[in-house]
Amino acid sequence: MDDFLSLSARTARFTRGAPRAFAFGDAGRLLWFLRSDGPADPFDSLWVLDTATGTEVRLADPRVLCPVPGPLPAAERRLRERMRLTADGIGSYALTGDGLGAVFALYGRLYRVRYAGPGRPAGAPEAVPAAGPAVDPRADTDGSRTAYVCEDALHLAPGGRISPDDGARWGLAEFAAAEELGRGRGHWWSPDGTRLLAARVDESALPRRWFTDPAHPELPPEDFAYPEAGGPNAEVQLWVLGPGRDPVRLSWDAEEYPYLSDAGWESAGEVLLTVQDRLQQTVLLLCADPATGRSRELSRTTHPQWVDPMVPGTPARLPDGRMLTAADTPGGAARALAVDGRLLTGEDLQVRRFAGLHKGRLLVEAGQRDPAEQQVLLLDPATGERTALADGPGVHTVLASAGALLLTSADADGIRRTVRTADGRESVPRDLSQPLPHRVVPVLERVTEHGVPTALVLPRGHVPGRRLPVLVDAYGGPGHQDVSAEPRRWQARQWWADQGFAVVTVDNRGTPYVSPAFTHAVYRGLSEVTLTDQVAALRALGDRHPDLDLGRVGIRGWSYGGYLSAMAVLRRPDVYHAAAAGAAPTDFRHYDTAYTERYLGLPQDHPEAYERDCLLSDAPRLTRPLLLVTGLADDNVHPSHTLRLSRALTDAGRPHRLLALPGVTHMTPGGTAEKVMAQELDFFRQALASA
């Protein structure tokens, strides 16, 4: 492996040593986070930054607690996969209600720790007895009790099992919620620490997906419940549980609104929950009485296609009782915020996230200029007047609590983080990650009549007039933006360019942050819009940049990008001359309910949409080199997707290559991605040399 790929693998794509998983505690005085000891250290420790002194204190070191790492519980592995978490050591933690302590699980063992204060030695984490391998612990207000999940049951420490033994899974988010709906947890303490709000998940009606590792035939197979498009979903309920109390089920029309996308305690006497219908065209914010279980509607958001989930933090109730919701401006030109149904922002602002309240105003992440950039703004909830907190070039994000802010700014020069407290102090959490090897400034352009965002990366030292083969490196699917000023995503693309390619990235219609109309253009038809925009954008860039040799075009991608890549050579061999398709969902009839039905509807109602977007019938048309890649432990895009396409190609007599990776998940961790890139490079060099 060459130097860049080795460095990328060793540093987990330049993320090891960078602080992550931030949370404010003690009314904004403490900033908690996870970080390893450097760019080659995979084990994340738990740290706290005391903003009163600017001092960082390590509170828990996984290598001290578990010198010999043990296996992760299966539920923890799947939770990390849903979180896209590749770090070892402490994967996540939860603060006590006062923000002075935290609980975490480490290889199934349960621990709690408390910050002693400035100038005092940090106490060692305390092991908490558990019923078995513990997952997703949550502490009550003062940290005296911890709720956790063990073998599908919800337990208290101390206190024992609290959920009924009824065959259901308690306390964890189901697959659809964690993978597609943005809810990664399944239990919440009440503010007074006396009760738990808990999700009950019945997956008995779901089909099972099986995995076996052919490299280890001595190991038994694993299985898990998977909600396949058109089939049953998990039945999800919310219950209020407490020692010595009768359980109370929260009631809503779960048959009409089966998806629970958010929940939590508003106060000791009120629970807020967000539910959606199966096609995600209606989203309700409900309040429920934890004593009786009765609920009532606070707000309703509807859309004829789907309510876009890309504005986290909404719907929400403001302190004065008014409702804050996401809404589209007339004609779908912008994603806006509305207060009690009245638009607060206009077409010149694309709202991306509501981050909370700060000094009486709404704190938002939004785009004011190019979709590749993002700013942090304060909005007056009465007038919509804006005040910029971070609006320079790049991508800016924010975390807020009790007047304190953590501002993160990312641009071609790197990633910088600054903490600002309510009384004006500033501090910086240390970043020990590997400095990015390349300063990449891609050429960003909007092309075609749709204003499609594109990026072009050329080899360093490229001499104008020298024609270059083109490598399209894109995702292209809903919910993910590729063309962004965030710098880490351009490092591998610069490496590809330095191998002699002009690297092109296209955010076709269907991707977020251009406008709601742009995003919704793929409704009931993913493939046609995706491929049409990709082809048109590539040709537009070829017209603008004569060094792009459109007679030699390769395309690569993973997940939806793998689907795009395989589709490109199957349906447009006149444009694309070779493809490497990784983890491609080749037949959406076998992908999950929440994602697929949002865009295509139910397969029973719209079989033609699913047939149009299926690649299996295209197999006899293959005339270009195609490399298929799949991880055999991928629980998101099951390897059967790739294997079905390979079988169809074989049955049609169409030559292709298949790279099956035993034990590898959808995230391709541990240097797998870089090893695959090295093989892809050889593949494209051979394939495009003869194009």
C-alpha positions, 0 to 999 in steps of 0.5 A: 500500500502506498504512503497515503493509503497507509496513513489514511488506514493508520489514522482511520481516515484522519479521525483518530485523535480528534475530539468527538461526541461533545456534551456540555455539563454543569450549566455549560461550565464543563465540556465532555468529549471522547478522544484518543491519544493521537493519530495512530491510537484507536482507543477513545478515552473520556475527557472533560474540559473545565472552561473555568480553568481551560484544563482538560482532564482524562476521566476514563482510559479504556486501556487501563480499565480493560487491558485486554479488550473483550468482544463487543455485545452483538447489540453494541456492535449493531448500535455502533454500525448505526452510529457509523462509529469505527473507534475502539475503546469508549464508543459513547457515554451519557451524562448525569442530570447535573452534568457532573458525572457520566456512565458508559459501557466498555466491552459490555462492562458498566462504569460510572465516573464523576468530575471532582472539580478543578485542581482535584485529582480525577477519581477512578471510574467505578465498575457498576455491577450489571446483569450481563453484557450492558449496552447504552447506559443512561444515568439518572439525575444525580448518577445514583442509578443507571439504566441499561439494556442487557439481552433485550431487557431494560435494567436498573443498577441498582434495582435489577430488571425493570421491563416485563419479560414478554418476548419484546426488545426493551430500551433500544431503538429498532433498525428503522429508527436508528438507521433512517429516522435519526433516533438512536436511543430507546430509554429516557430518565424523567427529570426527577429520576423516578421513572423511565420512558422506554421503547418496547419493540416487537420484531416478531413479524419481521423477516430474519437476515442471516450472516455467516463468515466463510473465512471462519466456518467453525463459527455459527451464523448470526441473524437479526430482524430486518424491515424489508420494503413492503413488509411488516415493520417493528411494532413500537410502543412507549411505556413509562416504567418505575420501581413500585409503579404500574407501567403506563403505555403512552397512547397514539394512533400507532397503526396510522403513525407507526414510526416514532422518530423522537421522544423525551421528557419535557418535564416530570409531568409531560412527555413529547414525542414525534410520530410519522405515518409509514410514507412519512408524509405527515409528522405529528408532535404530540404531548403525553401525560405520563400518569395516564398515557393520554396524548394530544396533538401539538403540531402537524407537518405534511407534504404531498411527497415526504416530510424531509427529515433534514431539519433536526431539532424540529418540530419543537415547542418554544418556551412561550408555548409557540410551535417551531416547525420546518416548512417549505417556502412557496414553490419549494425554493427554500427550507424554512422555519415557521413559528405557529405556521408563520414563515420566519425565514425566506428563500434566501436561507436554507435552514439545515438544523435548529440547535436550540435557544441562545440568549432568547433567539433561535440558534440555527445552522443554515446555508446563505450562499453556496450549498457547499458552505454552512453558517451559524446564525441567530434568528429573532423568533418574532421578526426573523432578523439574523445575527451571524455567529460564524459565517466565513467560508467553510462549514460551521456547526454549533453545540449550545447549552446554558449560554455556552457555545462550541463552534466548529469551523471546517475549511480547506485549512482544517478543522477548528473548535472554540468554546465560548462561555456565557461570561465571555471566556474562550477555550479550545479542546485539543485536537491530536489528529494527523494534520491533513496531508493535502490542502485541497481546494476543489473547483466548485461549479453549479451546472445544467439548468437545475444548478447541480453542484459539482466539484473538480479535483485535478492532480497537483502540478497539473499542466493545462493542456494535458488530457486526463481520464475522468474518475467520477467519485460520488454518492448521489443518493438522498440524505447525503451531500458530497460537494461540501467545504468540509476538508477531510472528504477531499483527501482521498479524492486528491489521492485519486487525482494524483494517480492521474485522474480528473476527479469529478463529484456531482450532487444530483437532484435528490441530494439535500441542501439546494432546495426542497424542490431539488431534493424532492425531484426523485420522488417515485423514481430514483434512478432516472433523475440520478443518472440523467443529472450525473450525465448532464453534469459530466458533459457540462464540466467537459465543455468547461474544462477541455482537459477532461477526456470524456472518452475515458470515464470511470465511476466509483462509489459505495452504498447508493454510490455503488448503485449509481456506479453499477447503473452507470455502466449498465445503462449508459455505457456510451458515457461511462467506460468502467465502474467499481460498485461497492455495497450497491442496493441493486433491488430496492424491494430488498432494502429497508422500509423507512428509506425506500418507501419514503421515496418510492412508496409501497412496492404493492402500490407502485411496482413499476417504480421498483422495477425501474430502479432495479438493476437485475434486469439490466445485467444482459446489457453489460458491455463495460468492465465492472468490479463489484465489492461487498462486505459479507457482514454488511447489515445495512446493504446485505451482501445478497444485493451484490450477489444477486447482481453477480448471479444475474450477470453470470446467467447472462454470460457477462464477464465481471469481477467480484470482491467479497470481503469476509467479516467486513461491514458497511463501514469498511473499517480497519483499513479495508477501504484503503485496501479496496482503493488500491485494487480499484486503482489497478482495475481503473488503470487497466480498464480505461487504458483500453477505453 
